[in-house]
């Protein structure tokens, strides 16, 4: 078995109740198992966020160095206005 380090955490009563309930219903064998599972999920989500930020940073750098002409703000706004007007019209026709 791998070594473990014991730490103490403080939880609000609502969270402590959730942990105890998960153990009482047999979903988890111990409070420690609940916390380990929650930390694994948090770590996974944190890594996804960090990857997303890195991807956005890369895209931003590529866009900043791209010298091809873009679309004017007016054209973008016109497209958005037409798009959302079509959605509003479709919603009105559905009534």
MOURHU-V780268 format. One record per helix or strand of 3 or more residues. SS is the DSSP state (2 for helix, 1 for strand). FROM is the first residue (numbers start at 1). LEN is the number of residues. If there is no record, write none. Layout:
ss->SS from->FROM len->LEN
ss->SS from->FROM len->LEN
This chain:
ss->2 from->13 len->12
ss->2 from->31 len->35
ss->2 from->73 len->22
